C-alpha cells in the first residue's frame, strides 16, 4: 500500500479485488444487515452491526452483535491480518492485557477481512490456527474498515463505556500518546474508569523504533552481484559505527536517497561502515534490484531481502529505514525520514557515539 505523502509503505495490508471477495463471502457467510458506510467522528458513537465470528468457540458465539455490546464495557478493536505475523502479535498483546485487566471491565475484538484470493472458509481456518481467545469479527464489505478509515495494520481503536470513539490507528501498545502515557496505559485507564480523552487518529507508528537499545540481529542472505550468501556480522567493521539501511527498488524516496548516500560513502570510507538490504519479491524483483544497483553504480554492499524475511526481523514498516549501530553491536537509533542529509547525520552520530 502506498501512503500519501513522503514515504513508501511496505505492503503489509492489501485489500485487492474486494468486489470478487464480497461475492465469495456471500456464498459462505450469511451477510448481516450492515450499518451505513459512514466514516466515524471522534467523540461520537458509531452505528455498528452484527458480524460473523471467525473464532467461534474460544472467542464466543457464531455471530457477534457489536452494537448490543456498546455501552456495557469499553471496547478495543484490533484490525489485523491472519497472514501478517506482527499484526497478530499486537492483537495477542491487546488480548493478554485485557485478560490481566479483567474481561468484565473491557472487551477486545479482533477484526479482519479478505485479501487476495482467500475465501471466508480459508480465512476462518487461518484464524482458528492462531489459537486466539477473543472474538474475531469478519468485516464484510468491508464496513468497519471504512468507518474507522483503516489504512494499515495493525490498527487499534478504543471506545469508552458509552461507545464513543476516542482514538484509532494505534500501531502498538508501546505507542506514546503523551508524556509518560502510552496506548497500554490508555487501555488500562478506560478499563478502570470507563472514560478516556479523545486522541483522534494517531500518527503512523514505526515499530522499528522498538529495537533501539537491542543488539542487532544477525542474518545470512544472498548479495547483489555475488554468488552464495554472506552474514551481516561478516560485513560489520570492528570499532566503527555501522549503518544498516533497508530500501526497495520501487521506492521513489529510496531511489533519491541511496545514490546520495553511496556518493557520500565513497568520499568518506573511513567515517562509518554502511551495509544495505533491498526488499525483493520473487525472481523479477531480484532482477530489477540488481539492474538498479548496476545502473546506478552503487558500491554499498547490498543484501537481497527475499520476500521481506530480514525486514520482518527488524520490524520494518516503511522504506527507507536506517539503523545506526554502535561498535558494541547495540542499535543506537533509527532514522525514518527520507529527507535527511544522511552524510551530516552519520558524521554527527559517529562523533557522538565514539565521543570524538
N, C-alpha and C positions, 0 to 999 in steps of 0.2 A: 504494500500500500504506500503510495506517495503522499506525504503530508504536505499541506500548504505551507509555504514559507521557505526557509533557508535550507533545511536539511532533508536528506533522503531517509525514509523509514525503512528498516529491514522488514520484508513482507512476512510478518508473523500472523496476521489475521486478515484473511481474504474471504470475500463473500461472492465468488463468481457464480454466474448462472443461477440467480435467485429465482427467476421465473420457473426454470425447469425443476429446481429443488422443491419449490412450493407444490408443484404437481405431484412429485414423488411423495412428498409428505402427506398430501391429502389422501393418497391411496393407502397409507399406513397408519396414520393417527387421525382420529376424527377432529376436524377443525373446530376450535372453540369459537364462541362469539367474541370477537376481539374488539377492544375499545378503539376509538378513532385514533388514527396515526397523527397525533399532535405532540410536538416536542414539549418537554417538561419546562416548567417555570420553577426556579428555586424558591423555596419557602412556601410552596403550594403543594397540595396533594396531586397525585397522578391517577387517572382512571385506569386501573389495571383490569385484567380479565381472569379467566381460568385457563390453566395451561397443563399440558401433559407432563407428567413427572417421569423423566428418563431414568430415575434412580428409585423407582417404586420398590417398596420393601424396606431396605435400610434407610431410605430417605422419605418414607411416608407413603401416602395413598397414590393411586394411579394418576389422579388429577389433583391439582392444587388450585384452589380459588384464592388467588393472591389478594384480590380486593377485599375478601372477607377477613384476611389476616391483618389488614391495615387498621390501626387503632387499638390493637391488642398489645403488641410489643413493638419496640423499634425493629426496623428491618434493614438488613445488609444484603444487597445484591452483588454478586461477583460474576461478571461476564467473563467467560473463558472459552478455550477450545480444547477438546479432549486430545487433540494431537499436538498441543503445544506444551512441553514439559514445564516451562516457567509459569504459565498461567494456571496450570493445575497445581503447582507448588504454592502459589499465592492463595488459591482457593482453600487448600489444606490449612494454610496458616490462619486464614479467617475462620474456618471451621473449628480449628483447635482452640482459638481464642474464645469463640462463642461457647464452647463446651466448658472452658475454665470459668467463664463469667456466669454460666447458667443459661441453658436454652429456654428457660421460662422467662428470662429477662431480655433476651434478644434473639431474633430469628434470622438465620442465614439461608440464602438460596443461591445455588449456582445457576447460571443462565447460559445457554449455548444455542447454537443454530447450525444449520447445514452449511457445508462449504465444499466446493469442488463437485465431485460426482457421488459423494456419500449419500445414502438414503437414511431414513429415520431408523430403520431396524439396525443398520450397521452402527449408527451413532449411539443408539441405546446400548448396544453391545460394548462399544468402546467406553462408555460412561460406567457401566457396571464393572468393567475390569479395573477401574480406578479405586474401587472399594471405598467410596465416599460415604459419609454418614448424614449428609444433608440432601434435601430435595434438589434435583437438577431440572429446571424448567426448560421445556422445549419452546424456543422463541419462534413460533410460526409467523411467517410474514416476511421478514422479522418485524415485530412491533415494538418490543421493549428496546431493542437496539435503536430504533428510530426515535422513540420517546426520550431516551437518555443520551442520544447523539453519540453512540459508541463509535469511536474511530480506531481504537486499538485495544489489544488485550494484554494483560488482564485489565479490567476496569471495575473498580469498586464504587458503589453508590450507597449512601446512607440516608435512611428515612427515620425521622423521630417518631415518638409514640403516637402522634397524631397523624402520621402518614405523610408529613411534609418532607419534600426532598431538600436535604441540607448540603450534600456535596456529591460530585460524580467525578469520573476519570481518575480515580485513585489507582496507582500502579503498584503499591507495596505498603505493607503495614509500617514500614520504616519511613515512608514519605512524610516530610515535615510539613506541618500546617502553619505553625507559628513557633515562637521561641519556646523550647522545651515541651513541645506537643507535636506528636506525630499521629498518623492515621490510626494506629493501635490505641493511642490514648483517646482519640475521638470515639472509637467504638466502646471503650470502657466507660467513657463519660455518658454516652447516650444510653448504654445498658443500665447504668446506675441511677440516672436521673430522668430518663425518657426525653431529655432535651439536648439540643446541640445548636450552636450558632450556624448561620448559613455561610459556607465557604465557596459555594458555586462550583464551577468546573475547574478542577485543579490543573495546574500546568503539567505538561507531559513529563513523565518520570523516566529517568535513565538508570536502570538497575546496575549498570557498570560501576557507578559511584560506590556501591556497597563493597567493592573489592579493595578500596583504599585501606591500607593497613594490613592487608593479607599478603602472603608470599605469592609470587607469580606462579601460574600453573604451567608446568612443562608439557609439551606435546610433541608428537612426531608427525610429519606430513611431507608431501612432495613439494619441490621448489620449482618456481617458474624458470624455464630454460635449463633444467638439470634432470638427470635420471636418478632414480632412487629417492630416498627420503632423508630428512635431517630432523634433529630435535631443536627446539628453541634454545635450550641451555647450551648447545654446542655453538650457537651463534652469538651468545652473550659474551661481553668482554669484561674480565675481572677488573675491579677497581674503578669502573666507569659507571656513569648514569646510562642506563639502557632504555630505549624507547621502543614500544610495540604499537604499530598503527594498523587498525582494521579499516579496510576500504573495499570498494566494489567498482568494477569497471564501468557499470552503467549508472553510477552515482555522479551527477554533474559537479557536486562540491568536491568530491574526491579527485575528479579529473582536473579541477582547478588547483587543488592544494598539493597533490602528490608531486607533480613536476617541480613546483617551487621548493618543496622540502628536499627533493632529490638534488636540486641545484645547490641549495644551501649546504647539504651534507658533503657534496664533492669539494666545496670550498673550505669546509670545517671538519675534516675526517676524524680529528682527534678531540673534538668537543664532547660529543655524545655518540653512542652506538645506536643505530636505528635498524630495526627489522620490521617488515610489514607482513600482513596476512590478508590476502584478497579473497572475498567471498566468491565462490564458484558453484554454479548449479549445472550439473551434467557436463558432458563432453563439449558441447557447443560453448558453454560458459568458460570452460578451461581454455579453449582455443582463442576466444575473444580476449580473455585476460592476458594470455601470453603474447598475442599480437599487439595488444596495447602497450605492454611492457617493452617490447622490441621497438615499436613505432616511436615511443617517447624516449627511448634510450635510457630507461631507468636503471640505475646501478644498485638501488637498495635491494637487499636480499628479500625475496617475496615468497612466502608460503602460499600454497593453493588450498584454501579452506573449503574442501568439497562438501557441499550440502550443509554448510554452516556448523559443522561439528565443533570446530575450535571456537567460533563465535559464541556458541551456547555456553562453553566453559567460562567465557569471560563476560557473560550476561549482556552481550551486545544487542542493542535495540535500534541503533541508527549508525550510519557511517558518514564521515569518518569519525572514529573514536580512537583517542590516543592515550596510551598508558605510559606514565613516567615511572621508571622502576629504579630504586636505589641500588647501590653496589651490593648490598646485603640481600638483594632479591625481593625486598618488600615494595609493594606498589605505593608510591608516594602520592600520586594524584592522577586524575583522569581529565583530559581535555575533550570537551564536547562541541565546541564551536568550530565552524568551518571557515571562519573569517579572521582567525588569529594570525599574527606574524609569528609563525612557528619558530623560525630561527631565533628571534629575540626571546621567545618563551623558553626554548631549550637552553639558551645561554644563561638566562636568569635562574632556571631550575638547577642547572649544573653548579652555579656559584652558591646557591642556597644549600643544596644537599651536601656538596663537598666542602662547604664553608671556606671558599677561596675568594 
